[in-house]
């Protein structure tokens, strides 16, 4: 049991709700923060965390009180997703997030983990490792990558550990109900005759949310690492193959209406994350 206390923001979001469980399983204490206490009460871990209902973008937030006794920040909160094209990402979220994290560091927290996004790589194709130059092609990716640059500059003046975890495609309980796999599960449950999708030839990097949450929790056990790290499977899979695997697992005879939708102009046809750095950092803590 390590006993360190983590301030977890965005605790009721898709990733946050799973990370809270992963942290508790690894012996961390958790101060969980989100805006809606009614949603938080439905979480299986609610009674086991120090819960705080707060808006992190509120300029009147008492950050010193929020960080009292905290060893590390796991910052997942980011309003407005999955609208990746909104200008609010860099007009509102970016400056507010930087201001919040800067106050957390000023309050004495010297270990900060922030979730970034594979969209920071933009339209680059193939296997993407952390040495690839960030070339974000949408406002969300631009805002996230700029936040990273801001925080790296801050860390050079006020040293702290900054772990920037770039998330690829995650799936599992709590995912956006309009996402591919959630829509597929709903179609199966409703015994639909067919399912509309793209031709499915694009290659992506999918990771179960519980696995990703475990990686994020394990990163907090390695404060010696500071930098960018992909949280990915490292294994490209076609969208069609992913869907077919899920149909087989569910024993569904649902037919696929391939080509009903076109391909997204905002994503390359084939890209996935190189996860060698993650494996090297976590060592024995890495679980595939």
KOLBATI-25529 format. One record per residue (C-alpha): residue number from 0; residue in three letters; y, z, x. Coordinates in nm, 3 decimals, padded with zeros to 5 digits. Example, Ala and Ser with C-alpha at 12.3 -4.5 7.8 and 13.67 -1.06 7.14 Angstrom:
BEGIN
    i   aa        Y        Z        X
    0  ALA  -00.450   00.780   01.230
    1  SER  -00.106   00.714   01.367
This chain:
BEGIN
    i   aa        Y        Z        X
    0  UNK   00.000   00.000   00.000
    1  UNK   00.326  -00.104   00.163
    2  UNK   00.562   00.077  -00.078
    3  UNK   00.869  -00.139  -00.007
    4  UNK   01.094  -00.195  -00.308
    5  UNK   01.184  -00.552  -00.402
    6  UNK   01.476  -00.656  -00.621
    7  UNK   01.334  -00.942  -00.827
    8  UNK   01.583  -01.160  -01.014
    9  UNK   01.483  -01.404  -01.284
   10  UNK   01.192  -01.170  -01.355
   11  UNK   01.111  -01.312  -01.699
   12  UNK   01.124  -01.678  -01.595
   13  UNK   00.820  -01.897  -01.535
   14  UNK   00.785  -01.803  -01.168
   15  UNK   00.937  -01.456  -01.193
   16  UNK   00.694  -01.320  -01.450
   17  UNK   00.404  -01.411  -01.221
   18  UNK   00.574  -01.293  -00.904
   19  UNK   00.631  -00.949  -01.057
   20  UNK   00.256  -00.914  -01.108
   21  UNK   00.179  -01.047  -00.759
   22  UNK   00.420  -00.800  -00.598
   23  UNK   00.273  -00.504  -00.785
   24  UNK  -00.079  -00.611  -00.688
   25  UNK   00.026  -00.606  -00.322
   26  UNK   00.166  -00.255  -00.339
   27  UNK   00.536  -00.335  -00.366
   28  UNK   00.763  -00.141  -00.594
   29  UNK   00.967  -00.374  -00.814
   30  UNK   01.315  -00.353  -00.963
   31  UNK   01.304  -00.641  -01.209
   32  UNK   01.624  -00.801  -01.334
   33  UNK   01.686  -01.048  -01.616
   34  UNK   01.922  -01.077  -01.909
   35  UNK   01.690  -01.036  -02.208
   36  UNK   01.512  -00.702  -02.241
   37  UNK   01.325  -00.817  -02.553
   38  UNK   01.151  -01.086  -02.349
   39  UNK   01.085  -00.837  -02.069
   40  UNK   00.913  -00.593  -02.303
   41  UNK   00.648  -00.857  -02.372
   42  UNK   00.555  -00.877  -02.005
   43  UNK   00.231  -00.698  -01.905
   44  UNK   00.409  -00.536  -01.611
   45  UNK   00.711  -00.400  -01.799
   46  UNK   00.601  -00.034  -01.785
   47  UNK   00.526  -00.061  -01.412
   48  UNK   00.867  -00.181  -01.291
   49  UNK   01.217  -00.041  -01.269
   50  UNK   01.377  -00.264  -01.531
   51  UNK   01.747  -00.361  -01.530
   52  UNK   01.906  -00.588  -01.791
   53  UNK   02.194  -00.768  -01.620
   54  UNK   02.376  -01.098  -01.583
   55  UNK   02.390  -01.165  -01.210
   56  UNK   02.689  -01.396  -01.255
   57  UNK   02.897  -01.120  -01.415
   58  UNK   03.183  -01.055  -01.168
   59  UNK   03.183  -00.691  -01.280
   60  UNK   02.818  -00.632  -01.183
   61  UNK   02.769  -00.318  -00.971
   62  UNK   02.565  -00.475  -00.692
   63  UNK   02.568  -00.157  -00.481
   64  UNK   02.394   00.033  -00.761
   65  UNK   02.154  -00.254  -00.827
   66  UNK   02.044  -00.262  -00.462
   67  UNK   02.012   00.112  -00.406
   68  UNK   01.678   00.179  -00.235
   69  UNK   01.598  -00.193  -00.210
   70  UNK   01.425  -00.336   00.100
   71  UNK   01.419  -00.704   00.003
   72  UNK   01.564  -00.944  -00.251
   73  UNK   01.345  -01.209  -00.417
   74  UNK   01.602  -01.432  -00.584
   75  UNK   01.455  -01.660  -00.848
   76  UNK   01.725  -01.655  -01.115
   77  UNK   01.890  -01.992  -01.180
   78  UNK   02.020  -02.069  -01.532
   79  UNK   02.001  -02.407  -01.702
   80  UNK   01.660  -02.545  -01.606
   81  UNK   01.495  -02.788  -01.663
   82  UNK   01.822  -02.981  -01.696
   83  UNK   01.827  -03.109  -01.339
   84  UNK   02.124  -03.340  -01.389
   85  UNK   02.386  -03.095  -01.515
   86  UNK   02.701  -03.056  -01.307
   87  UNK   02.696  -02.683  -01.386
   88  UNK   02.439  -02.643  -01.107
   89  UNK   02.708  -02.678  -00.842
   90  UNK   03.014  -02.601  -01.054
   91  UNK   02.891  -02.261  -01.178
   92  UNK   02.551  -02.159  -01.045
   93  UNK   02.615  -02.237  -00.678
   94  UNK   02.931  -02.028  -00.625
   95  UNK   02.805  -01.745  -00.847
   96  UNK   02.469  -01.727  -00.671
   97  UNK   02.628  -01.730  -00.328
   98  UNK   02.869  -01.452  -00.429
   99  UNK   02.582  -01.240  -00.563
  100  UNK   02.359  -01.281  -00.256
  101  UNK   02.650  -01.218  -00.021
  102  UNK   02.716  -00.889  -00.201
  103  UNK   02.347  -00.797  -00.176
  104  UNK   02.354  -00.854   00.200
  105  UNK   02.681  -00.660   00.232
  106  UNK   02.513  -00.372   00.048
  107  UNK   02.261  -00.349   00.331
  108  UNK   01.963  -00.558   00.218
  109  UNK   01.842  -00.743   00.526
  110  UNK   01.552  -00.945   00.383
  111  UNK   01.626  -01.222   00.134
  112  UNK   01.379  -01.468  -00.017
  113  UNK   01.524  -01.748  -00.231
  114  UNK   01.328  -02.015  -00.417
  115  UNK   01.446  -02.365  -00.342
  116  UNK   01.304  -02.692  -00.474
  117  UNK   01.120  -03.002  -00.360
  118  UNK   01.413  -03.193  -00.515
  119  UNK   01.607  -03.102  -00.200
  120  UNK   01.407  -03.378  -00.027
  121  UNK   01.544  -03.633  -00.272
  122  UNK   01.374  -03.972  -00.297
  123  UNK   01.179  -03.954   00.029
  124  UNK   00.812  -04.054   00.004
  125  UNK   00.486  -03.938   00.155
  126  UNK   00.400  -03.604   00.311
  127  UNK   00.718  -03.399   00.343
  128  UNK   00.745  -03.118   00.594
  129  UNK   01.030  -02.879   00.653
  130  UNK   01.167  -03.092   00.940
  131  UNK   01.248  -03.372   00.694
  132  UNK   01.620  -03.397   00.634
  133  UNK   01.731  -03.277   00.292
  134  UNK   01.864  -03.569   00.088
  135  UNK   01.903  -03.433  -00.267
  136  UNK   01.948  -03.697  -00.535
  137  UNK   02.030  -03.481  -00.837
  138  UNK   02.280  -03.198  -00.901
  139  UNK   02.011  -02.930  -00.907
  140  UNK   01.870  -03.028  -00.569
  141  UNK   02.221  -03.064  -00.428
  142  UNK   02.325  -02.719  -00.548
  143  UNK   02.011  -02.552  -00.417
  144  UNK   02.034  -02.717  -00.076
  145  UNK   02.404  -02.631  -00.048
  146  UNK   02.327  -02.269  -00.130
  147  UNK   02.077  -02.271   00.156
  148  UNK   02.342  -02.404   00.395
  149  UNK   02.591  -02.142   00.278
  150  UNK   02.338  -01.863   00.331
  151  UNK   02.237  -01.990   00.673
  152  UNK   02.604  -01.980   00.774
  153  UNK   02.634  -01.628   00.633
  154  UNK   02.325  -01.517   00.828
  155  UNK   02.481  -01.636   01.153
  156  UNK   02.773  -01.400   01.097
  157  UNK   02.592  -01.115   00.919
  158  UNK   02.231  -01.137   01.044
  159  UNK   01.953  -01.103   00.787
  160  UNK   01.613  -01.258   00.726
  161  UNK   01.646  -01.564   00.502
  162  UNK   01.324  -01.711   00.367
  163  UNK   01.390  -02.034   00.178
  164  UNK   01.077  -02.123  -00.022
  165  UNK   01.078  -02.481  -00.150
  166  UNK   00.866  -02.497  -00.464
  167  UNK   00.683  -02.815  -00.559
  168  UNK   00.522  -02.876  -00.901
  169  UNK   00.385  -02.559  -01.058
  170  UNK   00.175  -02.522  -01.370
  171  UNK   00.030  -02.239  -01.575
  172  UNK   00.114  -01.976  -01.832
  173  UNK   00.482  -01.968  -01.924
  174  UNK   00.565  -02.322  -01.805
  175  UNK   00.825  -02.533  -01.981
  176  UNK   00.666  -02.629  -02.316
  177  UNK   00.790  -02.987  -02.270
  178  UNK   00.630  -03.031  -01.928
  179  UNK   00.337  -03.268  -01.882
  180  UNK   00.051  -03.021  -01.877
  181  UNK   00.197  -02.795  -02.146
  182  UNK   00.238  -03.098  -02.372
  183  UNK  -00.118  -03.203  -02.294
  184  UNK  -00.256  -02.857  -02.376
  185  UNK  -00.069  -02.863  -02.707
  186  UNK  -00.209  -03.205  -02.793
  187  UNK  -00.561  -03.083  -02.717
  188  UNK  -00.513  -02.767  -02.925
  189  UNK  -00.379  -02.973  -03.217
  190  UNK  -00.677  -03.213  -03.184
  191  UNK  -00.447  -03.514  -03.152
  192  UNK  -00.614  -03.853  -03.129
  193  UNK  -00.412  -03.973  -02.833
  194  UNK  -00.158  -03.859  -02.574
  195  UNK   00.144  -04.063  -02.465
  196  UNK   00.224  -04.060  -02.094
  197  UNK   00.328  -04.284  -01.806
  198  UNK   00.073  -04.508  -01.635
  199  UNK   00.004  -04.202  -01.420
  200  UNK  -00.012  -04.371  -01.081
  201  UNK   00.254  -04.150  -00.922
  202  UNK   00.130  -03.895  -00.667
  203  UNK   00.254  -03.538  -00.692
  204  UNK   00.184  -03.195  -00.545
  205  UNK   00.064  -02.949  -00.811
  206  UNK  -00.004  -02.581  -00.755
  207  UNK  -00.122  -02.317  -01.006
  208  UNK   00.157  -02.069  -01.071
  209  UNK  -00.059  -01.768  -00.981
  210  UNK  -00.130  -01.920  -00.639
  211  UNK   00.239  -01.993  -00.579
  212  UNK   00.337  -01.640  -00.683
  213  UNK   00.081  -01.502  -00.441
  214  UNK   00.232  -01.707  -00.159
  215  UNK   00.583  -01.583  -00.240
  216  UNK   00.470  -01.221  -00.249
  217  UNK   00.286  -01.266   00.081
  218  UNK   00.599  -01.412   00.244
  219  UNK   00.771  -01.079   00.181
  220  UNK   00.503  -00.918   00.397
  221  UNK   00.627  -01.134   00.688
  222  UNK   00.993  -01.042   00.751
  223  UNK   00.959  -01.182   01.103
  224  UNK   00.983  -01.533   00.953
  225  UNK   01.324  -01.674   00.870
  226  UNK   01.368  -02.036   00.766
  227  UNK   01.252  -02.303   00.524
  228  UNK   00.893  -02.317   00.405
  229  UNK   00.718  -02.542   00.154
  230  UNK   00.522  -02.365  -00.117
  231  UNK   00.283  -02.646  -00.202
  232  UNK  -00.083  -02.743  -00.210
  233  UNK  -00.053  -03.009   00.058
  234  UNK  -00.286  -03.224  -00.154
  235  UNK  -00.146  -03.525  -00.341
  236  UNK  -00.300  -03.601  -00.678
  237  UNK  -00.218  -03.879  -00.921
  238  UNK  -00.071  -03.767  -01.250
  239  UNK  -00.344  -03.960  -01.432
  240  UNK  -00.616  -03.783  -01.233
  241  UNK  -00.457  -03.445  -01.303
  242  UNK  -00.454  -03.515  -01.676
  243  UNK  -00.812  -03.643  -01.672
  244  UNK  -00.926  -03.330  -01.487
  245  UNK  -00.765  -03.111  -01.751
  246  UNK  -00.924  -03.309  -02.033
  247  UNK  -01.265  -03.269  -01.869
  248  UNK  -01.213  -02.896  -01.817
  249  UNK  -01.123  -02.856  -02.184
  250  UNK  -01.406  -03.081  -02.302
  251  UNK  -01.155  -03.298  -02.485
  252  UNK  -01.211  -03.659  -02.597
  253  UNK  -00.838  -03.717  -02.637
  254  UNK  -00.750  -04.076  -02.541
  255  UNK  -00.463  -04.149  -02.306
  256  UNK  -00.191  -04.391  -02.409
  257  UNK  -00.109  -04.495  -02.052
  258  UNK   00.225  -04.665  -01.996
  259  UNK   00.388  -04.526  -02.310
  260  UNK   00.663  -04.391  -02.085
  261  UNK   00.819  -04.547  -01.778
  262  UNK   00.842  -04.383  -01.437
  263  UNK   01.132  -04.153  -01.358
  264  UNK   01.408  -04.320  -01.152
  265  UNK   01.492  -03.977  -01.010
  266  UNK   01.162  -03.924  -00.827
  267  UNK   00.972  -04.130  -00.568
  268  UNK   00.632  -04.269  -00.666
  269  UNK   00.445  -04.064  -00.409
  270  UNK   00.539  -03.739  -00.239
  271  UNK   00.379  -03.406  -00.160
  272  UNK   00.448  -03.103   00.052
  273  UNK   00.304  -03.037   00.395
  274  UNK   00.194  -02.671   00.378
  275  UNK   00.095  -02.614   00.742
  276  UNK   00.395  -02.388   00.808
  277  UNK   00.308  -02.170   00.508
  278  UNK  -00.049  -02.136   00.632
  279  UNK   00.069  -02.045   00.982
  280  UNK   00.314  -01.781   00.856
  281  UNK   00.077  -01.613   00.615
  282  UNK  -00.235  -01.629   00.832
  283  UNK  -00.489  -01.393   00.677
  284  UNK  -00.259  -01.350   00.376
  285  UNK  -00.291  -01.719   00.288
  286  UNK  -00.519  -01.782  -00.009
  287  UNK  -00.574  -02.145  -00.110
